[in-house]
Structure formats: structure tokens, C-alpha cells
Amino acid sequence: MFEEESDLAANAHPISDVTSHQDALNAARGLIDVRLASIVPSAQTWPARLHEAQRHALLSPGKRFRPLLCLFVAKGAGFDGKAAIDVGCVAEMVHAASLILDDLPCMDDADVRRNQPTTHIAFDESTAILSATALLNRAFGVISRLEKVSAAQRVELVDLLSYAVGSKGLIAGQMADLSNTDDDASIAEIERLNTLKTGALFDFSVEAAAILANSSASQRAALKDFSYHLGLAFQLMDDVKDTVMSDEQAEKSVGRDVGKATILAIAGSEAAMERLSGYISCAKDALSRADLSNIKLLEAVLDAQFSFLNL
């Protein structure tokens, strides 16, 4: 039995009680980490190896960027229920599953993720694939049991997640990335791939928050523009890390983009950095149009995520 009704964090500071942006981020990450640990079975639950692998991938140290976006966008739009944490955790579960699959020998063949062995290295390929599948399935179950969220909203969230993960979203992006060797690819074509592969889960995290908050059409449109440019910025930043950082600095195996058509490879480093700065600027402009109550906090989340660029 999962700990569905457990207290999220008995000794965590309420987010509304903290006074600085960094305190808010730390408090939110604490709530998210506690909830993630309760959503999946313990490592001792049979079949123990499968659940140990799930927890290895899901609970490894991370910035929890997607859950933070969901939580803070929902709060800024007027929704303060714990369902925002659960939906953010759903995004993190799907993200973890996608990383397990992305790291497999038949995909990027990576050995390190978040400064620890990738799941197929720590366990084996079969266990890795099954653990990713289990995380994806559990994510839909979490949505089905959201508290104080209407049935219509839960259905909309399930539909949104199925699209984000499916053959027109994240999976489509991964499929396109496997054949991404066209030296003649245009910037627009690469942006489309990046929108699918990386942007899909940002879109889900932000749009799901808007669904929880019953946001207006204009607010949802601004938030969609925000997540679109954020996804492009995040993937381009990842391409930069793959080129200039070591495995330890990037906290994952790098050099996996060699031979791929990326904006960095096509446009060069100076133009790519200018484009990256433009993506971030557009994302912040869209965030301002969304008229949330906590824009400064969300900007702090973005600045923390992109801090190594010194933009």
C-alpha cells in the first residue's frame, strides 16, 4: 500500500512562512522530495530489485525544476492545494522514466546521470526498462487520486499527460533525436525537435498548474508561451553543457551530441548563446504577461536553473 495519506513533511517549513526566494526553493524541494519518496514502494517491497531501481532513478539528487514550476505557477495563479505538489511529482516521475530510457545503450548509451551510475549500469537493462514503465504507469495513478480536484480536472490532466508523453510529444522527440544526423537541418527543424523532446514536460508542468488554478484563457496562453521558450532554452543549455563541461560538472555523461544536428553545432557558440539569451528573455516576458502573484519567485527559479551561464 502506498503512503497516499501520509503527511507531506512533518517538520518542513510552510512555503508561505519563508522570507527569501532561496528559502522558498529549499522548502519546496523538501516537500517534493518527501512526497516522491512516498509515492513509489519502498526498496524492500517485492519485487525489491524493481523498486530499488525506481527509487535509484527517481530519488537521485536533482534540482526538481519541473515540480517547482508546477507548484509555483499554480500558487501564483491562485491554487494553493497539495495537489500541485502531486502533479509536480508526476512530472518528475515521467522525467525520471524518460532519463532511464534515454540513457540505455540503444539510445544515448550513457554511464552517468546525476553523478551516479545510470539505472541500466547500476542494475541491468531489463530492470531499467521495467522500472521506467512502472514509473510512467504510476504517474497516471497519482493523477487519478488527486485530492480536492474535480473529476473533470483530473480527466483533463490525464489527457494532457498522455499527450505530453505520447507519440506527438516526448516520445516523438526521442524518436526524432535518434535520427538527428542531418547536417542540412534548419534552426526551425531543430527547435521543433527540442520542443518535443524537452519542451513537452515543461508544457505539462505549467499547463497542469493552470488547470488546477482554473486559469483564464489569456493567462493560459501566456503560460504556454512561457513554457515553449523555456523548453527551447533548457535544451540549448543542455547542448552547451554537453560541449563545454566534464561528466562531473554536468552530473551526467557528456559528448553524446557529437554528430547530431544541434543549434550549437550549426550556428556556432556565439550565435547559440545569443539565441539562448533570447529564449530566456522571451520566457520571462511571457511570464510577466501571465500576471501571476509570485513572478519574482519564479524568475528566481529560472535564474537558479540557468546560473552557470551568468546571463
C-alpha positions as CSV (number, residue, x, y, z in Angstrom):
1,M,0.0,0.0,0.0
2,F,1.4,3.4,-0.9
3,E,1.5,6.2,1.6
4,E,-1.2,8.2,-0.1
5,E,-2.5,9.9,3.0
6,S,0.9,10.5,4.7
7,D,1.8,13.9,6.0
8,L,4.0,15.5,3.3
9,A,6.7,16.7,5.7
10,A,6.0,16.9,9.4
11,N,9.0,19.2,10.0
12,A,9.0,21.1,6.7
13,H,8.6,24.9,6.8
14,P,5.3,26.1,5.1
15,I,6.3,27.8,1.9
16,S,4.2,30.9,2.9
17,D,6.2,31.3,6.1
18,V,9.6,31.8,4.4
19,T,11.0,35.2,3.6
20,S,13.6,34.7,0.9
21,H,13.4,33.1,-2.6
22,Q,16.2,30.6,-1.7
23,D,14.3,29.6,1.5
24,A,11.2,29.1,-0.6
25,L,13.0,27.0,-3.1
26,N,14.6,24.9,-0.4
27,A,11.3,24.4,1.4
28,A,9.5,23.4,-1.8
29,R,12.2,20.9,-2.7
30,G,11.9,19.4,0.7
31,L,8.2,18.9,0.3
32,I,8.7,17.5,-3.2
33,D,11.4,15.0,-2.1
34,V,9.3,13.7,0.8
35,R,6.3,13.2,-1.5
36,L,8.4,11.5,-4.2
37,A,9.7,9.1,-1.6
38,S,6.2,8.2,-0.5
39,I,4.7,7.8,-4.0
40,V,6.7,4.7,-5.0
41,P,7.0,1.5,-3.0
42,S,10.0,1.0,-0.6
43,A,13.1,-0.7,-1.9
44,Q,12.2,-3.7,0.3
45,T,8.8,-4.2,-1.3
46,W,8.6,-7.2,-3.6
47,P,9.9,-7.3,-6.4
48,A,12.6,-5.5,-4.5
49,R,15.1,-5.1,-7.3
50,L,12.5,-3.3,-9.5
51,H,11.5,-0.9,-6.7
52,E,15.1,-0.3,-5.8
53,A,15.8,0.7,-9.4
54,Q,12.8,3.0,-9.5
55,R,14.0,4.8,-6.4
56,H,17.6,4.9,-7.7
57,A,16.4,7.0,-10.7
58,L,13.6,9.0,-9.1
59,L,15.2,10.0,-5.8
60,S,18.7,10.7,-7.0
61,P,19.7,14.3,-6.2
62,G,18.2,16.7,-8.7
63,K,17.0,20.3,-8.9
64,R,13.3,19.3,-9.2
65,F,12.9,22.0,-11.7
66,R,9.6,20.7,-13.2
67,P,7.9,20.2,-9.9
68,L,8.9,23.6,-8.7
69,L,7.5,25.1,-11.9
70,C,4.2,23.4,-11.4
71,L,4.0,24.2,-7.7
72,F,4.9,27.9,-8.0
73,V,2.9,28.6,-11.2
74,A,-0.2,27.0,-9.6
75,K,0.4,29.1,-6.4
76,G,0.9,32.3,-8.4
77,A,-2.3,31.6,-10.3
78,G,-4.3,31.2,-7.1
79,F,-4.2,27.4,-6.3
80,D,-2.5,26.5,-3.0
81,G,-3.6,22.9,-2.6
82,K,-1.3,20.0,-2.1
83,A,-2.4,18.6,-5.5
84,A,0.1,21.0,-7.1
85,I,2.9,19.1,-5.3
86,D,1.5,15.7,-6.5
87,V,1.1,16.9,-10.1
88,G,4.7,18.3,-10.0
89,C,5.8,14.9,-8.7
90,V,4.1,13.3,-11.7
91,A,6.2,15.4,-14.0
92,E,9.3,14.3,-12.1
93,M,8.3,10.7,-12.3
94,V,7.9,10.9,-16.1
95,H,11.1,12.9,-16.3
96,A,13.0,10.1,-14.4
97,A,11.4,7.4,-16.6
98,S,12.5,9.3,-19.8
99,L,16.1,9.6,-18.5
100,I,16.2,5.9,-17.7
101,L,15.2,5.2,-21.3
102,D,17.4,8.0,-22.8
103,D,20.5,6.5,-21.2
104,L,20.0,3.0,-22.5
105,P,22.7,1.5,-24.8
106,C,20.1,1.6,-27.7
107,M,19.6,5.3,-27.1
108,D,22.4,7.6,-25.9
109,D,24.4,4.8,-24.2
110,A,25.2,6.9,-21.1
111,D,27.0,5.7,-17.9
112,V,26.4,8.6,-15.6
113,R,23.3,10.5,-14.6
114,R,23.1,13.0,-11.7
115,N,26.6,11.9,-10.6
116,Q,25.7,8.3,-10.1
117,P,25.6,5.2,-12.4
118,T,22.7,5.2,-14.8
119,T,19.9,2.8,-14.0
120,H,20.9,0.1,-16.5
121,I,24.5,0.3,-15.3
122,A,23.5,0.1,-11.6
123,F,21.1,-2.7,-12.3
124,D,20.6,-4.1,-15.8
125,E,18.9,-3.2,-19.0
126,S,15.7,-5.3,-18.4
127,T,15.2,-3.9,-14.9
128,A,15.8,-0.3,-16.2
129,I,13.2,-0.7,-18.9
130,L,10.6,-2.2,-16.5
131,S,11.3,0.5,-13.8
132,A,10.7,3.2,-16.4
133,T,7.5,1.6,-17.4
134,A,6.4,1.3,-13.8
135,L,7.1,5.0,-13.1
136,L,5.1,6.0,-16.2
137,N,2.1,3.9,-15.1
138,R,2.3,5.1,-11.5
139,A,2.2,8.7,-12.7
140,F,-1.3,8.3,-14.1
141,G,-2.4,6.6,-10.9
142,V,-1.3,9.6,-8.9
143,I,-3.4,12.0,-11.0
144,S,-6.4,9.7,-10.6
145,R,-6.3,10.1,-6.8
146,L,-5.7,13.9,-6.5
147,E,-7.5,15.3,-3.5
148,K,-9.8,18.4,-3.8
149,V,-9.6,18.4,-7.6
150,S,-12.7,17.9,-9.6
151,A,-13.3,14.8,-11.8
152,A,-13.3,17.0,-14.9
153,Q,-9.9,18.5,-13.9
154,R,-8.4,15.0,-13.3
155,V,-9.6,13.8,-16.7
156,E,-8.1,16.9,-18.4
157,L,-4.8,16.3,-16.6
158,V,-4.7,12.6,-17.6
159,D,-5.4,13.7,-21.2
160,L,-2.7,16.3,-21.0
161,L,-0.1,13.9,-19.7
162,S,-0.9,11.2,-22.3
163,Y,-0.3,13.8,-25.0
164,A,2.9,15.1,-23.4
165,V,4.4,11.7,-23.1
166,G,3.0,10.2,-26.3
167,S,3.7,9.9,-30.0
168,K,3.2,13.6,-30.6
169,G,5.2,14.7,-27.6
170,L,8.2,13.4,-25.7
171,I,8.3,10.0,-27.5
172,A,8.1,11.7,-30.8
173,G,11.0,14.0,-29.8
174,Q,13.1,11.0,-28.7
175,M,12.3,9.2,-32.0
176,A,13.4,12.2,-34.0
177,D,16.5,12.6,-31.9
178,L,17.6,9.0,-32.8
179,S,17.8,10.0,-36.4
180,N,19.1,13.5,-35.8
181,T,22.1,13.5,-38.1
182,D,21.0,15.8,-40.9
183,D,23.8,18.4,-41.4
184,D,21.3,20.4,-43.5
185,A,18.7,20.7,-40.8
186,S,17.4,24.2,-40.2
187,I,17.2,26.0,-36.9
188,A,13.4,25.8,-37.1
189,E,13.6,22.0,-37.6
190,I,15.9,21.6,-34.6
191,E,13.6,23.9,-32.5
192,R,10.7,21.6,-33.4
193,L,12.6,18.5,-32.2
194,N,13.7,20.3,-29.0
195,T,10.1,21.4,-28.3
196,L,9.0,17.8,-28.4
197,K,11.9,16.1,-26.7
198,T,12.5,18.6,-23.9
199,G,9.6,21.1,-24.0
200,A,6.8,18.6,-23.7
201,L,7.3,18.1,-19.9
202,F,7.7,21.8,-19.3
203,D,4.4,22.3,-21.2
204,F,2.8,19.7,-19.0
205,S,4.1,21.1,-15.7
206,V,3.0,24.6,-16.5
207,E,-0.3,23.8,-18.2
208,A,-1.2,21.4,-15.4
209,A,-0.8,24.2,-12.9
210,A,-3.1,26.4,-15.0
211,I,-5.7,23.6,-15.0
212,L,-5.5,23.2,-11.2
213,A,-5.9,27.0,-10.8
214,N,-8.8,27.3,-13.4
215,S,-6.7,30.0,-15.2
216,S,-8.3,32.2,-17.7
217,A,-7.7,31.7,-21.4
218,S,-5.4,34.7,-21.6
219,Q,-3.3,33.5,-18.7
220,R,-3.1,30.0,-20.1
221,A,-1.9,31.4,-23.4
222,A,0.8,33.5,-21.7
223,L,1.9,30.4,-19.7
224,K,2.0,28.3,-22.8
225,D,4.3,30.8,-24.5
226,F,6.4,30.8,-21.3
227,S,6.8,27.0,-21.3
228,Y,7.6,26.9,-25.0
229,H,10.5,29.3,-24.8
230,L,11.7,27.7,-21.5
231,G,11.9,24.3,-23.2
232,L,13.9,25.7,-26.0
233,A,16.3,27.5,-23.6
234,F,16.7,24.4,-21.4
235,Q,17.6,22.1,-24.4
236,L,20.1,24.6,-25.8
237,M,21.7,25.0,-22.3
238,D,21.9,21.2,-22.2
239,D,23.7,21.2,-25.6
240,V,26.1,23.8,-24.3
241,K,26.8,21.6,-21.2
242,D,27.4,18.6,-23.4
243,T,30.1,20.5,-25.2
244,V,31.9,22.5,-22.5
245,M,31.5,20.5,-19.3
246,S,33.0,17.3,-17.9
247,D,30.9,14.4,-16.8
248,E,31.3,15.5,-13.2
249,Q,30.4,19.2,-13.8
250,A,27.4,18.3,-15.9
251,E,26.4,15.4,-13.5
252,K,25.9,13.1,-16.4
253,S,27.7,11.5,-19.4
254,V,28.6,14.3,-21.9
255,G,29.7,14.2,-25.5
256,R,26.5,12.4,-26.6
257,D,25.6,15.2,-29.1
258,V,28.7,14.6,-31.3
259,G,27.4,14.1,-34.9
260,K,23.9,15.4,-34.1
261,A,22.3,18.5,-35.7
262,T,22.1,21.0,-32.8
263,I,21.8,24.8,-32.8
264,L,25.2,24.9,-31.2
265,A,26.8,22.8,-34.0
266,I,25.0,24.7,-36.8
267,A,25.2,28.3,-35.6
268,G,28.4,28.3,-33.6
269,S,28.9,29.1,-29.9
270,E,28.4,32.9,-30.1
271,A,25.2,32.8,-32.0
272,A,23.9,29.9,-29.9
273,M,24.5,31.9,-26.7
274,E,22.7,34.9,-28.2
275,R,19.8,32.7,-29.1
276,L,19.8,31.2,-25.6
277,S,19.7,34.6,-24.0
278,G,16.8,35.5,-26.3
279,Y,14.8,32.3,-25.3
280,I,15.2,33.2,-21.6
281,S,14.2,36.8,-22.3
282,C,11.1,35.7,-24.2
283,A,10.2,33.2,-21.4
284,K,10.4,36.0,-18.8
285,D,8.4,38.3,-20.9
286,A,5.6,35.7,-21.3
287,L,5.8,35.1,-17.5
288,S,5.1,38.8,-16.9
289,R,2.1,38.6,-19.2
290,A,0.7,35.7,-17.2
291,D,0.1,38.1,-14.3
292,L,1.0,35.7,-11.5
293,S,1.3,36.9,-7.9
294,N,4.8,35.5,-7.5
295,I,6.7,36.4,-10.6
296,K,9.8,37.4,-8.8
297,L,10.0,33.9,-7.1
298,L,9.5,32.2,-10.5
299,E,12.2,34.4,-12.0
300,A,14.5,33.3,-9.2
301,V,13.7,29.7,-10.1
302,L,14.8,30.4,-13.7
303,D,17.9,32.3,-12.6
304,A,19.0,29.4,-10.4
305,Q,18.4,26.9,-13.2
306,F,20.5,28.9,-15.7
307,S,23.0,30.3,-13.2
308,F,26.1,28.7,-14.8
309,L,25.6,30.8,-17.9
310,N,25.9,34.0,-16.0
311,L,23.2,35.7,-18.1
